[in-house]
Amino acid sequence: MTRGLANHVAPLADHAGRMDRMYRFTRHVYDASRKYYLLGRDQLLSRIARDMDGGSGVAVCEIGCGTARNLIKLARLNPALRLFGLDAAQSMLDTAAASLKRAGLTDRVTLRRALAEQLDHRRTFDRDHPFNAVFFSYALSMMPTWPAAIDAALANLAPAGRLYIVDFCDQADLPRAFAGLLKRWLALFHVHHRPELLAHLHSLQAAGRIELELTYLYRRYAFCAVIRDGYDPAAQKLQSPASVTR
C-alpha cells in the first residue's frame, strides 16, 4: 500500500471504529431516546413513500441506516419498495438485522457495512442498476467526510432519481439558550450542526448540478432537502430554481 493510500484509509477505519465503540451499548436504547429530538424523520419517510410510488422494483437506499428504524417504517408505508441500508457501525447493523427479522422484512431489506463515501451500487450491493432514491436521516451531521458522502449518493442515483436529507438546522428561530444547550449536548455524541452543508447544496444548485427543494422545520430546528440531479438526461437542464419553504 502506498503512503498516500494508507493516509487516506486510516481515517476511514478510525471513523468506523469510533462508531462501533459509541453504539456498542447505546444501540439498545437508540430508538427510544432519539424519537424525542430527531424530528422530521417520519415526514421525510412519508414523502419518499409518496414520491417512489412507482410499482415494484423501485429501489431506495438509506446511508447511515443505524437500527433500521427508518427502513422498517418505509417498508410499511410502501410495500412495493426494495430497500437497502448502509452503515459504518457493525454493532448498529447487528441490531438492524435483528429488528428486520422480528418485523419479517429480511427478504425486502439488504444491509451492508461501509462508509458513506464508499457507496457503490455494484460493489456494495451487487446491483446492476443505481437507486431511485437515496436518503440521509440525521447522518450527515455525524460524518466528517460529508461532502464525499453527498457526492457518492448523487453518483448512485438513477436518472430522475432523488436524494433526500433531513438533519439539524441552525435553530435560528428558537431561543438562543436552547440552541446553545442543544449544540453542546449533541457534540457529546460527535454530532455537529454543519452550516456549510446547506451552503454546499446551494453552491451545487447555483452550478446547475442539482435542483434543490428546501424546507425548514420546527422554527429551523431541522431542515428537509429534496434534491434532483441537475444533469438528469430526461430533464436536460434545471426547470425551476430552488424552492424554499419557511
N, C-alpha and C positions, 0 to 999 in steps of 0.2 A: 504494500500500500504506500502510495506517495505521501510525503509530508503534508501537502495541501489537502489531500483527501482525508487523511487522518484528522486534521484540524477541523474539517467540516463534520465528519461523522461523530466525533467525540461529544460535541454539544447536543446532538440529536439523541444519542444514547443517554446522556445525562438528563435530558428533559423527560424521556420515557421513564427512567428510573425514579426521578423525583415524583412523577405522577403516581407510580406504583406505591411508593412509600407513603404519600399523602392519603391515598384512598384505601390502603390496606384494611383499615378499621372503619373509617368514616363511610365507606360504601354501604355499610349495613343500615345506616340511618340517613343516607344521602337524600333519597326521595322525600322522606317525611319532613326533613328540615328545609330543603330547597324550595318547596312549594310556597313558602311564605315570602320569598324575595326574588325568585326567578320569574318575574311577572311577564306576561305576554306570550309565554310559550304556547298555550293552548289556542290563542288567537292565530298564531303562526301556523300551527298544525291544521287548523280548520281551513285556512287559506290554501295551504298546499293541497289538502284533500280535494278542495273545490277545483283548483287550477289543474290538477292532474287527473281529473275525472274523464279519462280517455279510453277506458276499457282495459282489458288485460294486457300485460306486457309493459306497462309503464313502470319505469324503474326510478326509485328515489334513494339517495344516499345521505345519511347524516354523518358529518365529520365531528368527532368528539361525542359519540353516542352514549358514553357512560353506561348507566344501568339498563339502557334500552327503554326507559320510561316513555320517551317520545315516540320511538318506533312502534311500541305496543299500541299507544293511543292512535297513531296514524294508521296502523293496520286495521283498527276497528272503525275508524272514520271512513276509510276507503278500502274495502276488502279486495279490490282488484289490483292494488299496488304490489309490486315486487320490491322489497325493502332491503337495504344494505346499511351496515353500521361499521364505522371505523373509529378506533380509539387507541391511544398510546399506552394506556394502563391495562395490563393483563388482569389485575385484580378487578377492575370495573367490568371487563369483558366476561370474567367468570360469573359475576353477579348477573350480567345481562343474559348470559346463556341460561342460567337457572330460571330467570324471570320469563324468558321466552318459552322454556319448556313448560312452566306452570300455566302459561297463557295458551298453550297449544299452537304456538306460532313458529316453531323451529323450522318448518318447511318453507315459510314465507320470508324469513329474515336471515340474511347471511352476515356474519360478523368476521372482522379481520383486525389484527393488531398492526398498526403502522402510525407514523406521524402524519399530520395533515398534509404537509408538503410532499409526502411520498405517494399520495393517492395517484393511482393509475388504473383505470378500469380494467385493462388487460392483465397487468401483472398482479394487482392487488386482489381482484375478484374474478379473474379468468373470464371476463366478459368481452365479447367482440364489439359490443356497442356501448357508447357512453350513456350517461344518465340523463333522464328527462328533467330531473331536479336534484340539486344538492343543497343541503342546509346546515347552518351552524346555529345552535341554540346555546347562548351564553358560553361559547367555547373560545372564540377569538380573543376575549379578554384574558384568557389564560395562556395564550400561545405567544412565546417570544418571537416566533417567526411568522406572525400573522400575514404579512404581505405575500409570502410564498404560499401560505395556505389558501389565500384567496385566488392566487394565480392557478394553483393546482385544481381548485374547484371549477374555475371557469374553463380550464383546459379539458375537463372531463364532462362537459355538458354537451348534449346532443344539439343539433340545430333547433332553434326555437326553445331550447331548454332554459330553466330559470334557477338562479341562485337566491336563496333566502337566508337572511340573517336577523336574529333577534339578540340584543345584548344591551349592556348598560350604556346609558347616555350620560350627559353631564349634570343631570339633576338641577339644571339652572333655574327652574321654576319652583323648586322645593326650598324649604327653609335651609339657610346656609349651614346651620349647626347639624341638621340631619344629614345633609350631603357630605359634610366633612367626616362625621362619625361613620357613615356607611363606607366611604372610601378607605378609611383606616382599617375597618373591620375586614373588608374584602381583601386587603393587602395581606392579611394573615394567612390567607389561603392562596396566595400567588395570583389573585385576580385584580386586574387593573383596568379602570376606565381608560380607553385609548382615544383621545380626541383626534389623533392623527388618522384613525381608521375612517371616520366619515370624510375627512379631508381627502384621503386617498381615493375613496369611492367617487367623490365629486371630481377629482382630477381625471379619473378614468372616464367618467361621463363627459367631461369637457373635451377630452381627446377623442371622443367618438367610439371608445372601446366598449362601453356598456350603455344601457338605458336604465335609469335608476328611479325607482319609486320609494320614497322615504316617508315613514310615518313616525311621529313622536308619541310615546305612550306615557300615561300617568304623570303628566307635568314634567316630561323629559326625564323621568326615571330610567326609561329604556327607549330604544328605537327599534323599528322593524324596517328592513330593507328588502325590496324585491328587485332583482337585477336580471336583466336580459342581455345577452351577448350582443354588443353593437355590431359585430361582424356577421351576424346571422345571415346566411345567404338568402334565406326566404324573405328577409326584410330589406336587404341591400344596404340600407342606411337607417339611422335612427329616425323614427317617425314623429317623436314628440320630445320636448325637454323633460327634465326630471320633474316629477310630481311630489310636492312636499305638503304634508298634512300636519298641522299642529294639534 
